[in-house]
Amino acid sequence: MHHPLTLLGKIKEAYDNNPKLSNLLLDDYFRAEIKRCQKGWRNVVSNTAKKGIPTPAFSTALAFYDQYRSAVLPANLLQAMRDYFGAHTYERVDKPRGEFFHINWTGHGGTTSSGSYNA
């Protein structure tokens, strides 16, 4: 295990090497460390879940890591719920980027209007 100041030094080094680094997971050192520790990390999260021990920081961080390294994820249910409850629109992976869709889910119309925004 590294001393906390050593870790801070590695973070500084990563940004010194690449001032425009958008995420530490893209730095060679941190990518290698995460890869090296991934099996143990997954074991901790799965074993604590099996025993009913909450580890929200570990499990949320692992979920973030898994989604960050995945180009495409099954977010269609989430997109559908956002569109249904707030008419937020959604994009489809089989259509060009920037083409937005909205479904009249109930068939009865209503006062909710569809729109899009950039976050």
A tleap script that builds the chain and sets N, CA, C and O, in Angstrom:
source leaprc.protein.ff14SB
mol = sequence {
  NMET HIE HIE PRO LEU THR LEU LEU GLY LYS
  ILE LYS GLU ALA TYR ASP ASN ASN PRO LYS
  LEU SER ASN LEU LEU LEU ASP ASP TYR PHE
  ARG ALA GLU ILE LYS ARG CYS GLN LYS GLY
  TRP ARG ASN VAL VAL SER ASN THR ALA LYS
  LYS GLY ILE PRO THR PRO ALA PHE SER THR
  ALA LEU ALA PHE TYR ASP GLN TYR ARG SER
  ALA VAL LEU PRO ALA ASN LEU LEU GLN ALA
  MET ARG ASP TYR PHE GLY ALA HIE THR TYR
  GLU ARG VAL ASP LYS PRO ARG GLY GLU PHE
  PHE HIE ILE ASN TRP THR GLY HIE GLY GLY
  THR THR SER SER GLY SER TYR ASN CALA
}
set mol.1.N position { 0.844 -1.185 0.000 }
set mol.1.CA position { 0.000 0.000 0.000 }
set mol.1.C position { 0.883 1.241 0.000 }
set mol.1.O position { 1.895 1.304 0.699 }
set mol.2.N position { 0.488 2.205 -0.782 }
set mol.2.CA position { 1.263 3.425 -0.909 }
set mol.2.C position { 0.935 4.401 0.209 }
set mol.2.O position { -0.191 4.439 0.705 }
set mol.3.N position { 1.908 5.173 0.592 }
set mol.3.CA position { 1.703 6.270 1.528 }
set mol.3.C position { 0.865 7.327 0.807 }
set mol.3.O position { 1.059 7.547 -0.388 }
set mol.4.N position { -0.073 7.993 1.517 }
set mol.4.CA position { -0.932 9.000 0.854 }
set mol.4.C position { -0.152 10.076 0.109 }
set mol.4.O position { -0.590 10.524 -0.951 }
set mol.5.N position { 0.994 10.501 0.639 }
set mol.5.CA position { 1.760 11.532 -0.061 }
set mol.5.C position { 2.356 11.000 -1.360 }
set mol.5.O position { 2.530 11.750 -2.320 }
set mol.6.N position { 2.668 9.704 -1.389 }
set mol.6.CA position { 3.149 9.096 -2.622 }
set mol.6.C position { 2.050 9.143 -3.680 }
set mol.6.O position { 2.311 9.449 -4.844 }
set mol.7.N position { 0.828 8.840 -3.270 }
set mol.7.CA position { -0.307 8.886 -4.189 }
set mol.7.C position { -0.527 10.301 -4.718 }
set mol.7.O position { -0.752 10.493 -5.913 }
set mol.8.N position { -0.462 11.289 -3.827 }
set mol.8.CA position { -0.613 12.673 -4.275 }
set mol.8.C position { 0.492 13.055 -5.254 }
set mol.8.O position { 0.251 13.802 -6.203 }
set mol.9.N position { 1.685 12.552 -5.032 }
set mol.9.CA position { 2.791 12.794 -5.955 }
set mol.9.C position { 2.514 12.196 -7.322 }
set mol.9.O position { 2.830 12.802 -8.346 }
set mol.10.N position { 1.917 10.994 -7.341 }
set mol.10.CA position { 1.574 10.349 -8.617 }
set mol.10.C position { 0.483 11.131 -9.349 }
set mol.10.O position { 0.496 11.229 -10.576 }
set mol.11.N position { -0.451 11.681 -8.592 }
set mol.11.CA position { -1.504 12.502 -9.207 }
set mol.11.C position { -0.880 13.753 -9.823 }
set mol.11.O position { -1.187 14.111 -10.960 }
set mol.12.N position { 0.001 14.417 -9.066 }
set mol.12.CA position { 0.681 15.607 -9.578 }
set mol.12.C position { 1.496 15.257 -10.825 }
set mol.12.O position { 1.471 15.992 -11.812 }
set mol.13.N position { 2.207 14.149 -10.778 }
set mol.13.CA position { 3.018 13.710 -11.909 }
set mol.13.C position { 2.154 13.478 -13.153 }
set mol.13.O position { 2.538 13.850 -14.262 }
set mol.14.N position { 0.978 12.858 -12.955 }
set mol.14.CA position { 0.077 12.602 -14.085 }
set mol.14.C position { -0.335 13.901 -14.756 }
set mol.14.O position { -0.339 13.991 -15.984 }
set mol.15.N position { -0.686 14.917 -13.954 }
set mol.15.CA position { -1.112 16.195 -14.528 }
set mol.15.C position { 0.061 17.030 -15.019 }
set mol.15.O position { -0.101 17.850 -15.923 }
set mol.16.N position { 1.246 16.833 -14.434 }
set mol.16.CA position { 2.440 17.492 -14.982 }
set mol.16.C position { 2.741 16.944 -16.373 }
set mol.16.O position { 3.094 17.698 -17.279 }
set mol.17.N position { 2.601 15.630 -16.540 }
set mol.17.CA position { 2.850 14.992 -17.834 }
set mol.17.C position { 1.801 15.351 -18.872 }
set mol.17.O position { 2.100 15.432 -20.064 }
set mol.18.N position { 0.564 15.568 -18.417 }
set mol.18.CA position { -0.528 15.892 -19.336 }
set mol.18.C position { -1.480 16.862 -18.646 }
set mol.18.O position { -2.445 16.423 -18.020 }
set mol.19.N position { -1.235 18.172 -18.745 }
set mol.19.CA position { -2.087 19.160 -18.066 }
set mol.19.C position { -3.556 19.110 -18.491 }
set mol.19.O position { -4.422 19.588 -17.759 }
set mol.20.N position { -3.848 18.543 -19.653 }
set mol.20.CA position { -5.230 18.474 -20.132 }
set mol.20.C position { -5.878 17.114 -19.826 }
set mol.20.O position { -6.925 16.789 -20.387 }
set mol.21.N position { -5.272 16.337 -18.958 }
set mol.21.CA position { -5.795 15.016 -18.593 }
set mol.21.C position { -7.211 15.165 -18.032 }
set mol.21.O position { -7.417 15.868 -17.043 }
set mol.22.N position { -8.173 14.513 -18.657 }
set mol.22.CA position { -9.571 14.668 -18.240 }
set mol.22.C position { -9.965 13.712 -17.113 }
set mol.22.O position { -10.955 13.942 -16.419 }
set mol.23.N position { -9.187 12.637 -16.931 }
set mol.23.CA position { -9.506 11.669 -15.885 }
set mol.23.C position { -8.240 10.879 -15.572 }
set mol.23.O position { -7.509 10.486 -16.481 }
set mol.24.N position { -7.985 10.648 -14.299 }
set mol.24.CA position { -6.795 9.887 -13.902 }
set mol.24.C position { -6.791 8.476 -14.473 }
set mol.24.O position { -5.722 7.884 -14.626 }
set mol.25.N position { -7.944 7.928 -14.788 }
set mol.25.CA position { -8.006 6.582 -15.367 }
set mol.25.C position { -7.359 6.524 -16.745 }
set mol.25.O position { -7.096 5.437 -17.259 }
set mol.26.N position { -7.101 7.681 -17.346 }
set mol.26.CA position { -6.466 7.725 -18.657 }
set mol.26.C position { -4.942 7.816 -18.559 }
set mol.26.O position { -4.251 7.718 -19.573 }
set mol.27.N position { -4.420 8.001 -17.357 }
set mol.27.CA position { -2.975 8.048 -17.140 }
set mol.27.C position { -2.424 6.625 -17.070 }
set mol.27.O position { -3.044 5.746 -16.472 }
set mol.28.N position { -1.269 6.400 -17.676 }
set mol.28.CA position { -0.684 5.052 -17.731 }
set mol.28.C position { -0.494 4.429 -16.352 }
set mol.28.O position { -0.821 3.259 -16.157 }
set mol.29.N position { 0.028 5.188 -15.397 }
set mol.29.CA position { 0.266 4.651 -14.051 }
set mol.29.C position { -1.039 4.210 -13.401 }
set mol.29.O position { -1.138 3.089 -12.901 }
set mol.30.N position { -2.036 5.083 -13.405 }
set mol.30.CA position { -3.301 4.773 -12.742 }
set mol.30.C position { -4.063 3.673 -13.472 }
set mol.30.O position { -4.715 2.846 -12.836 }
set mol.31.N position { -3.987 3.654 -14.794 }
set mol.31.CA position { -4.620 2.581 -15.560 }
set mol.31.C position { -4.019 1.237 -15.161 }
set mol.31.O position { -4.749 0.265 -14.968 }
set mol.32.N position { -2.699 1.175 -15.036 }
set mol.32.CA position { -2.024 -0.070 -14.659 }
set mol.32.C position { -2.363 -0.478 -13.223 }
set mol.32.O position { -2.570 -1.660 -12.948 }
set mol.33.N position { -2.421 0.488 -12.312 }
set mol.33.CA position { -2.748 0.179 -10.908 }
set mol.33.C position { -4.180 -0.350 -10.777 }
set mol.33.O position { -4.424 -1.310 -10.046 }
set mol.34.N position { -5.102 0.265 -11.470 }
set mol.34.CA position { -6.498 -0.202 -11.424 }
set mol.34.C position { -6.586 -1.611 -12.005 }
set mol.34.O position { -7.267 -2.475 -11.451 }
set mol.35.N position { -5.903 -1.837 -13.108 }
set mol.35.CA position { -5.905 -3.179 -13.716 }
set mol.35.C position { -5.329 -4.210 -12.755 }
set mol.35.O position { -5.853 -5.317 -12.638 }
set mol.36.N position { -4.252 -3.846 -12.068 }
set mol.36.CA position { -3.600 -4.755 -11.127 }
set mol.36.C position { -4.501 -5.079 -9.932 }
set mol.36.O position { -4.489 -6.206 -9.436 }
set mol.37.N position { -5.264 -4.118 -9.479 }
set mol.37.CA position { -6.080 -4.277 -8.267 }
set mol.37.C position { -7.534 -4.676 -8.540 }
set mol.37.O position { -8.290 -4.934 -7.603 }
set mol.38.N position { -7.925 -4.729 -9.800 }
set mol.38.CA position { -9.329 -4.921 -10.159 }
set mol.38.C position { -9.946 -6.196 -9.582 }
set mol.38.O position { -11.071 -6.162 -9.083 }
set mol.39.N position { -9.237 -7.304 -9.643 }
set mol.39.CA position { -9.796 -8.568 -9.146 }
set mol.39.C position { -10.120 -8.475 -7.653 }
set mol.39.O position { -11.196 -8.886 -7.221 }
set mol.40.N position { -9.194 -7.940 -6.877 }
set mol.40.CA position { -9.437 -7.780 -5.445 }
set mol.40.C position { -10.580 -6.824 -5.156 }
set mol.40.O position { -11.391 -7.065 -4.262 }
set mol.41.N position { -10.642 -5.752 -5.908 }
set mol.41.CA position { -11.706 -4.757 -5.760 }
set mol.41.C position { -13.063 -5.412 -6.002 }
set mol.41.O position { -13.999 -5.210 -5.229 }
set mol.42.N position { -13.168 -6.190 -7.068 }
set mol.42.CA position { -14.422 -6.874 -7.372 }
set mol.42.C position { -14.770 -7.900 -6.287 }
set mol.42.O position { -15.938 -8.058 -5.930 }
set mol.43.N position { -13.761 -8.588 -5.771 }
set mol.43.CA position { -14.000 -9.558 -4.700 }
set mol.43.C position { -14.527 -8.877 -3.444 }
set mol.43.O position { -15.440 -9.395 -2.800 }
set mol.44.N position { -13.971 -7.737 -3.088 }
set mol.44.CA position { -14.450 -6.995 -1.912 }
set mol.44.C position { -15.915 -6.622 -2.095 }
set mol.44.O position { -16.736 -6.854 -1.207 }
set mol.45.N position { -16.241 -6.048 -3.243 }
set mol.45.CA position { -17.618 -5.600 -3.482 }
set mol.45.C position { -18.589 -6.782 -3.492 }
set mol.45.O position { -19.658 -6.708 -2.886 }
set mol.46.N position { -18.226 -7.866 -4.173 }
set mol.46.CA position { -19.155 -9.003 -4.241 }
set mol.46.C position { -19.284 -9.713 -2.887 }
set mol.46.O position { -20.387 -10.110 -2.510 }
set mol.47.N position { -18.197 -9.877 -2.161 }
set mol.47.CA position { -18.272 -10.558 -0.859 }
set mol.47.C position { -19.040 -9.745 0.172 }
set mol.47.O position { -19.805 -10.307 0.956 }
set mol.48.N position { -18.847 -8.433 0.182 }
set mol.48.CA position { -19.613 -7.621 1.135 }
set mol.48.C position { -21.092 -7.613 0.765 }
set mol.48.O position { -21.944 -7.610 1.653 }
set mol.49.N position { -21.411 -7.610 -0.518 }
set mol.49.CA position { -22.814 -7.660 -0.937 }
set mol.49.C position { -23.449 -8.977 -0.498 }
set mol.49.O position { -24.582 -8.991 -0.016 }
set mol.50.N position { -22.728 -10.075 -0.664 }
set mol.50.CA position { -23.247 -11.390 -0.252 }
set mol.50.C position { -23.497 -11.456 1.245 }
set mol.50.O position { -24.400 -12.165 1.689 }
set mol.51.N position { -22.714 -10.729 2.028 }
set mol.51.CA position { -22.848 -10.747 3.489 }
set mol.51.C position { -23.754 -9.642 4.011 }
set mol.51.O position { -23.972 -9.522 5.217 }
set mol.52.N position { -24.278 -8.840 3.097 }
set mol.52.CA position { -25.186 -7.766 3.507 }
set mol.52.C position { -24.474 -6.595 4.157 }
set mol.52.O position { -25.077 -5.856 4.935 }
set mol.53.N position { -23.216 -6.421 3.851 }
set mol.53.CA position { -22.444 -5.310 4.398 }
set mol.53.C position { -22.402 -4.197 3.354 }
set mol.53.O position { -21.860 -4.399 2.267 }
set mol.54.N position { -22.954 -3.045 3.658 }
set mol.54.CA position { -22.953 -1.967 2.664 }
set mol.54.C position { -21.558 -1.371 2.478 }
set mol.54.O position { -20.871 -1.048 3.447 }
set mol.55.N position { -21.163 -1.236 1.241 }
set mol.55.CA position { -19.904 -0.572 0.888 }
set mol.55.C position { -20.193 0.398 -0.253 }
set mol.55.O position { -19.734 0.192 -1.376 }
set mol.56.N position { -20.958 1.463 0.033 }
set mol.56.CA position { -21.408 2.344 -1.048 }
set mol.56.C position { -20.277 3.005 -1.829 }
set mol.56.O position { -20.397 3.160 -3.045 }
set mol.57.N position { -19.206 3.393 -1.190 }
set mol.57.CA position { -18.121 4.054 -1.922 }
set mol.57.C position { -17.414 3.070 -2.846 }
set mol.57.O position { -17.135 3.393 -4.001 }
set mol.58.N position { -17.120 1.858 -2.340 }
set mol.58.CA position { -16.453 0.851 -3.167 }
set mol.58.C position { -17.319 0.440 -4.353 }
set mol.58.O position { -16.842 0.382 -5.486 }
set mol.59.N position { -18.596 0.154 -4.090 }
set mol.59.CA position { -19.456 -0.340 -5.166 }
set mol.59.C position { -19.800 0.756 -6.169 }
set mol.59.O position { -19.875 0.480 -7.366 }
set mol.60.N position { -20.008 1.979 -5.721 }
set mol.60.CA position { -20.283 3.071 -6.639 }
set mol.60.C position { -19.060 3.378 -7.490 }
set mol.60.O position { -19.180 3.636 -8.688 }
set mol.61.N position { -17.883 3.350 -6.871 }
set mol.61.CA position { -16.652 3.591 -7.627 }
set mol.61.C position { -16.448 2.507 -8.683 }
set mol.61.O position { -16.025 2.802 -9.801 }
set mol.62.N position { -16.748 1.253 -8.335 }
set mol.62.CA position { -16.607 0.169 -9.295 }
set mol.62.C position { -17.606 0.327 -10.443 }
set mol.62.O position { -17.265 0.105 -11.605 }
set mol.63.N position { -18.832 0.709 -10.112 }
set mol.63.CA position { -19.835 0.944 -11.155 }
set mol.63.C position { -19.396 2.089 -12.067 }
set mol.63.O position { -19.565 2.005 -13.283 }
set mol.64.N position { -18.839 3.150 -11.498 }
set mol.64.CA position { -18.335 4.262 -12.310 }
set mol.64.C position { -17.224 3.778 -13.234 }
set mol.64.O position { -17.213 4.096 -14.424 }
set mol.65.N position { -16.290 3.008 -12.680 }
set mol.65.CA position { -15.184 2.484 -13.474 }
set mol.65.C position { -15.692 1.629 -14.636 }
set mol.65.O position { -15.223 1.764 -15.766 }
set mol.66.N position { -16.649 0.752 -14.351 }
set mol.66.CA position { -17.183 -0.123 -15.401 }
set mol.66.C position { -17.885 0.675 -16.497 }
set mol.66.O position { -17.743 0.364 -17.680 }
set mol.67.N position { -18.640 1.699 -16.110 }
set mol.67.CA position { -19.321 2.482 -17.146 }
set mol.67.C position { -18.344 3.368 -17.885 }
set mol.67.O position { -18.529 3.617 -19.076 }
set mol.68.N position { -17.312 3.851 -17.222 }
set mol.68.CA position { -16.347 4.747 -17.866 }
set mol.68.C position { -15.558 4.038 -18.962 }
set mol.68.O position { -15.216 4.644 -19.977 }
set mol.69.N position { -15.271 2.764 -18.756 }
set mol.69.CA position { -14.458 2.035 -19.725 }
set mol.69.C position { -15.298 1.340 -20.797 }
set mol.69.O position { -14.753 0.640 -21.650 }
set mol.70.N position { -16.615 1.526 -20.763 }
set mol.70.CA position { -17.509 0.887 -21.727 }
set mol.70.C position { -18.031 1.907 -22.740 }
set mol.70.O position { -18.596 2.935 -22.366 }
set mol.71.N position { -17.838 1.612 -24.010 }
set mol.71.CA position { -18.285 2.526 -25.059 }
set mol.71.C position { -19.808 2.554 -25.175 }
set mol.71.O position { -20.385 3.610 -25.434 }
set mol.72.N position { -20.461 1.417 -24.990 }
set mol.72.CA position { -21.914 1.316 -25.125 }
set mol.72.C position { -22.452 0.525 -23.942 }
set mol.72.O position { -21.952 -0.551 -23.615 }
set mol.73.N position { -23.473 1.072 -23.314 }
set mol.73.CA position { -24.105 0.405 -22.175 }
set mol.73.C position { -25.611 0.331 -22.388 }
set mol.73.O position { -26.162 1.124 -23.152 }
set mol.74.N position { -26.282 -0.601 -21.731 }
set mol.74.CA position { -27.735 -0.732 -21.885 }
set mol.74.C position { -28.490 0.311 -21.055 }
set mol.74.O position { -29.076 -0.013 -20.022 }
set mol.75.N position { -28.469 1.539 -21.507 }
set mol.75.CA position { -29.142 2.621 -20.788 }
set mol.75.C position { -30.524 2.893 -21.357 }
set mol.75.O position { -31.127 3.921 -21.047 }
set mol.76.N position { -31.034 1.994 -22.181 }
set mol.76.CA position { -32.310 2.265 -22.841 }
set mol.76.C position { -33.464 2.411 -21.854 }
set mol.76.O position { -34.349 3.235 -22.081 }
set mol.77.N position { -33.486 1.645 -20.775 }
set mol.77.CA position { -34.567 1.772 -19.794 }
set mol.77.C position { -34.494 3.132 -19.107 }
set mol.77.O position { -35.517 3.792 -18.923 }
set mol.78.N position { -33.307 3.545 -18.735 }
set mol.78.CA position { -33.133 4.855 -18.120 }
set mol.78.C position { -33.581 5.963 -19.076 }
set mol.78.O position { -34.282 6.889 -18.668 }
set mol.79.N position { -33.175 5.870 -20.354 }
set mol.79.CA position { -33.573 6.870 -21.340 }
set mol.79.C position { -35.098 6.893 -21.507 }
set mol.79.O position { -35.703 7.960 -21.602 }
set mol.80.N position { -35.699 5.727 -21.541 }
set mol.80.CA position { -37.159 5.654 -21.698 }
set mol.80.C position { -37.871 6.289 -20.507 }
set mol.80.O position { -38.847 7.018 -20.682 }
set mol.81.N position { -37.386 6.016 -19.298 }
set mol.81.CA position { -38.022 6.601 -18.104 }
set mol.81.C position { -37.863 8.121 -18.099 }
set mol.81.O position { -38.807 8.835 -17.759 }
set mol.82.N position { -36.689 8.624 -18.471 }
set mol.82.CA position { -36.485 10.073 -18.533 }
set mol.82.C position { -37.439 10.696 -19.546 }
set mol.82.O position { -38.017 11.751 -19.286 }
set mol.83.N position { -37.606 10.058 -20.688 }
set mol.83.CA position { -38.482 10.583 -21.727 }
set mol.83.C position { -39.944 10.521 -21.270 }
set mol.83.O position { -40.701 11.470 -21.473 }
set mol.84.N position { -40.334 9.410 -20.658 }
set mol.84.CA position { -41.724 9.238 -20.215 }
set mol.84.C position { -42.103 10.266 -19.151 }
set mol.84.O position { -43.156 10.896 -19.244 }
set mol.85.N position { -41.251 10.435 -18.145 }
set mol.85.CA position { -41.602 11.302 -17.029 }
set mol.85.C position { -41.293 12.776 -17.270 }
set mol.85.O position { -41.826 13.628 -16.560 }
set mol.86.N position { -40.463 13.099 -18.233 }
set mol.86.CA position { -40.124 14.494 -18.436 }
set mol.86.C position { -39.979 14.912 -19.874 }
set mol.86.O position { -39.576 16.043 -20.148 }
set mol.87.N position { -40.298 14.026 -20.808 }
set mol.87.CA position { -40.184 14.333 -22.241 }
set mol.87.C position { -38.815 14.902 -22.578 }
set mol.87.O position { -38.708 15.908 -23.279 }
set mol.88.N position { -37.764 14.251 -22.075 }
set mol.88.CA position { -36.399 14.738 -22.271 }
set mol.88.C position { -35.815 14.389 -23.637 }
set mol.88.O position { -34.791 14.953 -24.022 }
set mol.89.N position { -36.418 13.510 -24.351 }
set mol.89.CA position { -35.944 12.960 -25.626 }
set mol.89.C position { -34.760 12.030 -25.395 }
set mol.89.O position { -34.209 11.957 -24.297 }
set mol.90.N position { -34.392 11.340 -26.427 }
set mol.90.CA position { -33.273 10.404 -26.357 }
set mol.90.C position { -32.668 10.252 -27.742 }
set mol.90.O position { -33.301 10.553 -28.753 }
set mol.91.N position { -31.426 9.778 -27.764 }
set mol.91.CA position { -30.770 9.457 -29.024 }
set mol.91.C position { -30.773 7.943 -29.168 }
set mol.91.O position { -30.865 7.218 -28.177 }
set mol.92.N position { -30.674 7.469 -30.401 }
set mol.92.CA position { -30.634 6.031 -30.656 }
set mol.92.C position { -29.280 5.669 -31.239 }
set mol.92.O position { -28.701 6.436 -32.008 }
set mol.93.N position { -28.776 4.492 -30.870 }
set mol.93.CA position { -27.463 4.075 -31.369 }
set mol.93.C position { -27.507 3.690 -32.842 }
set mol.93.O position { -26.462 3.611 -33.487 }
set mol.94.N position { -28.702 3.449 -33.386 }
set mol.94.CA position { -28.809 3.087 -34.796 }
set mol.94.C position { -29.090 4.296 -35.696 }
set mol.94.O position { -29.342 4.140 -36.890 }
set mol.95.N position { -29.046 5.489 -35.119 }
set mol.95.CA position { -29.282 6.729 -35.864 }
set mol.95.C position { -28.098 7.667 -35.652 }
set mol.95.O position { -27.328 7.482 -34.709 }
set mol.96.N position { -27.940 8.674 -36.516 }
set mol.96.CA position { -26.819 9.612 -36.362 }
set mol.96.C position { -26.893 10.386 -35.052 }
set mol.96.O position { -27.982 10.676 -34.557 }
set mol.97.N position { -25.708 10.726 -34.481 }
set mol.97.CA position { -25.652 11.558 -33.272 }
set mol.97.C position { -26.331 12.884 -33.569 }
set mol.97.O position { -26.215 13.418 -34.672 }
set mol.98.N position { -27.035 13.409 -32.585 }
set mol.98.CA position { -27.718 14.691 -32.748 }
set mol.98.C position { -29.148 14.560 -33.225 }
set mol.98.O position { -29.864 15.559 -33.303 }
set mol.99.N position { -29.583 13.352 -33.545 }
set mol.99.CA position { -30.978 13.127 -33.941 }
set mol.99.C position { -31.722 12.647 -32.691 }
set mol.99.O position { -31.411 11.589 -32.146 }
set mol.100.N position { -32.711 13.437 -32.241 }
set mol.100.CA position { -33.393 13.162 -30.981 }
set mol.100.C position { -34.801 12.640 -31.228 }
set mol.100.O position { -35.453 13.010 -32.205 }
set mol.101.N position { -35.258 11.778 -30.331 }
set mol.101.CA position { -36.570 11.142 -30.456 }
set mol.101.C position { -37.361 11.358 -29.183 }
set mol.101.O position { -36.798 11.497 -28.097 }
set mol.102.N position { -38.668 11.384 -29.333 }
set mol.102.CA position { -39.588 11.446 -28.198 }
set mol.102.C position { -40.801 10.600 -28.556 }
set mol.102.O position { -41.270 10.621 -29.694 }
set mol.103.N position { -41.297 9.870 -27.592 }
set mol.103.CA position { -42.468 9.014 -27.809 }
set mol.103.C position { -43.620 9.523 -26.967 }
set mol.103.O position { -43.433 9.877 -25.803 }
set mol.104.N position { -44.806 9.561 -27.543 }
set mol.104.CA position { -46.023 9.848 -26.794 }
set mol.104.C position { -46.416 8.526 -26.133 }
set mol.104.O position { -47.176 7.741 -26.702 }
set mol.105.N position { -45.900 8.291 -24.943 }
set mol.105.CA position { -45.986 6.996 -24.273 }
set mol.105.C position { -47.408 6.585 -23.931 }
set mol.105.O position { -47.716 5.393 -23.963 }
set mol.106.N position { -48.280 7.520 -23.606 }
set mol.106.CA position { -49.640 7.168 -23.179 }
set mol.106.C position { -50.629 7.153 -24.330 }
set mol.106.O position { -51.682 6.525 -24.226 }
set mol.107.N position { -50.311 7.835 -25.433 }
set mol.107.CA position { -51.227 7.902 -26.560 }
set mol.107.C position { -52.316 8.935 -26.377 }
set mol.107.O position { -53.160 9.104 -27.257 }
set mol.108.N position { -52.316 9.635 -25.245 }
set mol.108.CA position { -53.364 10.606 -24.959 }
set mol.108.C position { -52.913 12.046 -25.135 }
set mol.108.O position { -53.712 12.970 -24.979 }
set mol.109.N position { -51.657 12.244 -25.453 }
set mol.109.CA position { -51.165 13.617 -25.554 }
set mol.109.C position { -51.009 14.212 -24.172 }
set mol.109.O position { -51.085 13.496 -23.173 }
set mol.110.N position { -50.798 15.479 -24.105 }
set mol.110.CA position { -50.640 16.136 -22.817 }
set mol.110.C position { -49.951 17.467 -22.999 }
set mol.110.O position { -49.728 17.923 -24.120 }
set mol.111.N position { -49.619 18.082 -21.885 }
set mol.111.CA position { -49.038 19.417 -21.934 }
set mol.111.C position { -47.516 19.400 -21.837 }
set mol.111.O position { -46.882 20.449 -21.955 }
set mol.112.N position { -46.924 18.237 -21.625 }
set mol.112.CA position { -45.466 18.155 -21.535 }
set mol.112.C position { -44.877 18.231 -22.927 }
set mol.112.O position { -45.268 17.482 -23.823 }
set mol.113.N position { -43.927 19.148 -23.103 }
set mol.113.CA position { -43.317 19.280 -24.421 }
set mol.113.C position { -41.933 18.651 -24.413 }
set mol.113.O position { -41.274 18.553 -23.378 }
set mol.114.N position { -41.523 18.235 -25.580 }
set mol.114.CA position { -40.224 17.600 -25.742 }
set mol.114.C position { -39.184 18.641 -26.095 }
set mol.114.O position { -39.458 19.585 -26.836 }
set mol.115.N position { -37.996 18.463 -25.562 }
set mol.115.CA position { -36.901 19.355 -25.882 }
set mol.115.C position { -35.582 18.660 -25.651 }
set mol.115.O position { -35.545 17.540 -25.141 }
set mol.116.N position { -34.522 19.303 -26.015 }
set mol.116.CA position { -33.203 18.708 -25.773 }
set mol.116.C position { -32.304 19.786 -25.190 }
set mol.116.O position { -32.577 20.980 -25.312 }
set mol.117.N position { -31.224 19.340 -24.551 }
set mol.117.CA position { -30.279 20.254 -23.971 }
set mol.117.C position { -28.905 19.622 -23.969 }
set mol.117.O position { -28.774 18.403 -24.076 }
set mol.118.N position { -27.901 20.435 -23.849 }
set mol.118.CA position { -26.537 19.943 -23.740 }
set mol.118.C position { -26.070 20.143 -22.312 }
set mol.118.O position { -26.118 21.247 -21.770 }
set mol.119.N position { -25.615 19.049 -21.713 }
set mol.119.CA position { -25.141 19.138 -20.329 }
set mol.119.C position { -23.657 19.347 -20.305 }
set mol.119.O position { -23.064 19.447 -19.231 }
savepdb mol mol.pdb
quit
